[in-house]
Amino acid sequence: MKKFAVGLILGLVVGIGLGGAGSARWARAKARRPERSSAVAVILPAKPIENAQALAKCLDALPYEVGFFAKDLETGRITERFGDRAVCLASMVKVFCLTELYRQKHEESLDVSTKIGVPDHGDLSLTAAADLMIGQSDNAATHALAEFLGRVNVNRIPSLLGLDSLSGNILPSEAVLRQTLDKRIFGGRHAVAGLPQHGAARDMAGFFERLLDKKVISESVSEDLVEFFAGHPMPFSNRYAGTYNFAGKGGNILWTRPPKHYAMMGWSLFVTKPSGGRLVLCVWGEWFPQDMDPEKQTEFLKFVTDSVIGILGG
């Protein structure tokens, strides 16, 4: 697996594979800009904030939007901020393509060793393509899988699971995604209802809660998915890295239409404690400033993640 930061910059540029005009212009503009210290260096506390009111006060003072939904599955305790707001989910939505793969394996006897053509990778088995999609957030592999499985089948997974806040076009085509990003960049600060590749943190965390309850499609599908995600651990934390296990999917988007700029990042996952207890959560940020590069966004969201885990009792 490539380093996470590299995957964020290269693999998840616009969620499912647009390395086109928007991201290219961002890269050129960034190269021309003089280096400036990001606001995150000023506001990021030295350690996580484990009090909900204090964390809210910290996040309220920021010039960008930040939200989350998290639940401790042992205690039932929940902490959230804008948990029902529709936001762009970027490559987090690739979990639904993976779900459709295993649904077809168990319900339609799909042979996951079947090979498909993946641009820049040649012929790969379906499982190898899935490894690229989740482990490296490879967009070519995602598109190839979606086309093979049927994009309409992938897009119906959220409704099958009762995740009603998630778009009915959760994994859109490149053309539709471009249109969606332009609507965001030229629209209001908050997304209008029903935009492709959008949904709420509550339902993204809810996907992983259903998964751990073995209620994603079937017990067999759920077990395969849990095993798959556990085999692709993600570095979504600083404080708890190495002691807690983090598994799920992250994503980011960089999109510009000068002088306008839209940047988001987020992840949705399940967390396993040394005790065996589990948490599910989704954390996101939108409208990050241009001088806050993806590495700084990552560190900031790790701080939010660690704070949220601390609020739930660590």
C-alpha positions in Angstrom: 0.0 0.0 0.0 1.3 3.4 -0.9 1.7 5.9 1.9 -1.7 7.4 2.9 -0.7 11.0 2.1 0.4 10.0 -1.4 -2.9 8.2 -1.9 -4.8 11.2 -0.8 -3.1 13.5 -3.2 -2.8 11.2 -6.2 -5.4 8.5 -5.8 -8.4 10.4 -4.3 -8.0 13.8 -6.1 -11.7 14.1 -6.8 -13.1 11.1 -5.1 -13.4 8.6 -8.0 -10.8 9.5 -10.5 -10.9 13.0 -12.0 -7.3 14.2 -12.3 -8.6 16.7 -14.9 -8.8 20.4 -15.2 -9.8 21.2 -11.7 -7.0 19.4 -10.0 -4.4 20.3 -12.6 -5.2 24.0 -12.2 -4.9 23.7 -8.5 -1.5 22.1 -8.8 -0.2 24.8 -11.1 -1.6 27.6 -8.9 -0.1 26.0 -5.8 3.3 25.9 -7.5 3.1 29.7 -8.3 2.0 30.7 -4.8 4.6 31.7 -2.2 4.6 29.4 0.8 2.5 30.5 3.6 2.0 29.0 7.1 -1.4 27.3 7.3 -4.0 28.4 9.8 -3.9 24.9 11.1 -0.5 25.4 12.6 -2.0 28.2 14.8 -5.2 26.5 15.9 -4.2 22.9 16.2 -3.9 22.1 20.0 -0.9 20.1 21.2 -3.2 17.2 22.2 -6.7 16.1 21.5 -9.6 17.9 23.2 -11.6 15.2 25.1 -14.5 17.5 26.1 -17.4 17.8 23.7 -18.1 21.5 24.5 -14.5 22.5 24.3 -14.0 20.7 21.0 -17.1 22.4 19.6 -15.8 25.8 20.7 -12.5 25.0 19.0 -14.1 23.9 15.7 -16.6 26.8 15.7 -13.7 29.2 15.5 -12.4 27.8 12.3 -13.0 29.2 8.8 -13.9 25.8 7.4 -16.6 23.3 8.0 -16.0 20.3 10.2 -18.4 17.5 11.2 -18.5 14.0 12.6 -20.6 11.2 13.9 -19.2 8.5 16.2 -20.7 5.8 18.3 -19.3 3.4 20.9 -20.9 0.1 20.1 -20.4 -1.3 23.7 -21.9 1.6 25.6 -24.2 3.1 22.9 -22.7 6.5 23.6 -22.8 8.9 20.7 -21.0 12.2 19.9 -21.7 14.2 16.8 -21.4 17.5 15.1 -23.5 18.2 11.9 -24.0 14.4 11.8 -27.0 14.7 9.5 -25.6 17.4 7.1 -25.1 16.2 3.5 -21.5 16.5 2.5 -19.3 15.3 -0.3 -18.0 11.8 0.6 -15.3 11.5 -2.1 -13.6 8.0 -2.1 -15.4 7.0 1.1 -18.1 5.8 -1.3 -15.9 3.0 -2.6 -17.1 0.9 0.3 -20.3 0.4 -1.6 -18.5 -0.9 -4.7 -16.8 -3.4 -2.5 -20.1 -4.4 -0.9 -21.6 -5.0 -4.3 -18.6 -7.2 -5.3 -19.2 -9.5 -2.3 -23.0 -9.4 -2.7 -22.6 -10.8 -6.2 -20.1 -13.4 -4.9 -22.6 -14.7 -2.4 -25.9 -14.1 -4.0 -25.0 -14.6 -7.7 -22.1 -17.0 -7.4 -19.6 -14.5 -8.9 -16.1 -15.9 -9.1 -14.0 -13.2 -7.6 -10.9 -14.6 -9.4 -12.5 -13.5 -12.7 -10.1 -11.1 -14.4 -11.0 -7.6 -15.7 -8.9 -5.0 -17.6 -7.8 -2.2 -15.4 -6.1 0.8 -17.1 -2.4 1.1 -16.3 -2.5 -2.3 -14.5 -3.5 -4.8 -17.1 -5.7 -7.8 -16.4 -6.4 -8.3 -12.7 -8.7 -10.5 -10.7 -11.7 -8.8 -9.1 -10.1 -9.2 -5.7 -6.8 -7.7 -6.9 -8.7 -4.8 -8.3 -10.6 -4.4 -5.0 -7.2 -4.4 -3.2 -6.2 -1.5 -5.4 -9.5 0.3 -4.9 -9.4 0.2 -1.1 -5.7 -0.1 -0.3 -4.4 2.5 -2.7 -7.7 4.2 -3.6 -6.9 3.5 -7.2 -9.5 5.2 -9.4 -9.0 3.2 -12.5 -9.6 0.0 -10.5 -12.8 1.6 -9.0 -14.2 2.5 -12.4 -13.3 -1.0 -13.9 -15.1 -2.7 -11.0 -18.1 -0.4 -11.1 -18.6 -1.0 -14.8 -18.1 -4.8 -14.5 -20.5 -5.1 -11.5 -23.0 -2.6 -12.9 -22.9 1.0 -11.6 -26.7 0.8 -11.0 -26.1 -2.1 -8.7 -23.4 -0.3 -6.8 -25.6 2.8 -6.5 -28.5 0.8 -5.0 -26.5 -0.6 -2.1 -27.1 2.4 0.3 -30.9 2.1 -0.2 -30.8 -1.7 0.4 -29.1 -1.0 3.7 -31.6 1.8 4.7 -28.9 4.5 4.6 -31.4 7.1 3.5 -29.2 10.2 3.6 -26.9 8.8 1.0 -27.3 9.8 -2.7 -29.0 7.4 -5.1 -26.0 8.1 -7.3 -23.4 7.4 -4.7 -20.7 6.4 -7.2 -21.4 8.8 -10.2 -19.7 8.8 -13.6 -16.8 11.2 -14.1 -19.0 13.6 -16.1 -21.7 13.7 -13.4 -19.1 14.2 -10.7 -17.6 17.2 -12.6 -21.0 18.8 -12.7 -21.5 18.1 -9.0 -18.2 19.7 -8.0 -19.0 22.7 -10.1 -22.4 23.0 -8.3 -20.6 22.9 -5.0 -17.9 25.4 -5.9 -20.4 27.9 -7.4 -23.2 27.2 -4.9 -23.7 27.8 -1.2 -21.4 26.7 1.5 -23.7 23.8 2.4 -24.7 21.2 -0.2 -28.3 21.1 -1.5 -30.1 17.8 -1.0 -29.7 14.9 -3.4 -26.3 15.7 -4.9 -24.4 12.7 -6.3 -21.7 11.3 -4.1 -23.1 13.1 -1.0 -24.5 11.9 2.3 -24.4 12.3 6.0 -21.7 11.1 8.5 -24.4 9.4 10.6 -25.2 7.0 7.7 -21.5 6.4 6.8 -20.8 5.4 10.4 -24.1 3.5 10.3 -22.8 1.4 7.4 -19.9 0.2 9.6 -22.3 -0.4 12.5 -24.5 -2.6 10.3 -21.3 -4.3 9.1 -20.1 -5.3 12.5 -23.7 -6.5 13.4 -23.4 -8.7 10.2 -26.3 -6.9 8.7 -24.7 -5.7 5.4 -26.6 -7.8 2.9 -26.0 -11.0 4.8 -23.9 -12.6 7.5 -21.5 -14.1 4.8 -21.1 -10.8 2.9 -20.5 -8.9 6.2 -17.9 -11.4 7.3 -16.0 -11.1 4.0 -16.1 -7.3 4.2 -14.9 -7.1 7.8 -12.0 -9.5 6.9 -11.2 -7.4 3.8 -11.2 -4.0 5.7 -9.2 -5.5 8.6 -6.6 -6.5 6.0 -6.2 -2.9 4.9 -5.6 -1.0 8.1 -5.5 2.8 7.8 -3.5 5.4 9.7 -6.4 7.6 10.8 -5.0 8.5 14.2 -2.0 9.8 16.0 -2.7 9.1 19.7 -4.2 5.7 19.2 -2.1 4.4 16.3 -0.4 1.2 17.2 -2.7 0.3 20.0 -6.2 0.6 18.3 -6.9 -0.9 14.9 -8.4 1.4 12.3 -10.1 0.0 9.2 -12.3 1.8 6.6 -12.0 4.3 3.8 -10.9 7.8 3.4 -11.1 10.3 0.6 -10.4 13.9 -0.5 -11.2 16.3 -3.2 -9.3 19.3 -4.6 -11.3 21.3 -7.1 -10.8 24.8 -8.5 -12.5 27.2 -10.8 -10.3 30.3 -10.3 -10.7 32.2 -8.2 -12.9 29.7 -6.4 -11.5 26.7 -4.5 -13.2 23.7 -2.9 -11.3 21.2 -0.8 -12.6 18.5 1.4 -11.3 15.4 3.2 -12.8 12.8 5.4 -12.9 9.1 6.4 -15.4 6.6 7.7 -14.3 3.5 9.6 -14.5 1.1 12.5 -12.1 1.1 15.4 -11.1 -1.9 17.4 -9.8 -1.4 20.9 -7.2 -3.7 22.6 -10.1 -4.8 24.8 -12.1 -5.9 21.7 -14.6 -3.1 22.0 -15.5 -1.2 18.9 -16.4 2.3 17.7 -17.7 3.4 14.4 -17.2 7.0 13.1 -17.1 9.3 10.2 -15.2 12.6 10.3 -15.1 15.2 7.5 -14.0 18.7 6.7 -15.0 21.0 3.8 -13.8 24.3 2.4 -10.3 23.9 3.6 -8.2 27.0 2.5 -5.8 26.8 -0.4 -2.8 27.1 1.9 -3.8 24.1 3.9 -2.3 21.2 1.9 -3.6 17.6 2.2 -0.9 16.7 4.7 -2.1 19.4 7.0 -5.7 18.4 6.4 -4.8 14.9 7.3 -3.1 15.9 10.6 -6.1 18.1 11.5 -8.6 15.3 10.9 -6.5 12.9 12.9 -6.7 15.5 15.8 -10.5 15.6 15.4 -10.6 11.8 15.3 -8.5 11.4 18.4 -10.6 14.0 20.2 -13.8 12.2 19.3 -12.5 8.8 20.5 -11.4 10.5 23.7 -14.9 12.0 24.2 -16.4 8.6 23.9 -14.1 7.4 26.7 -11.0 6.3 24.7 
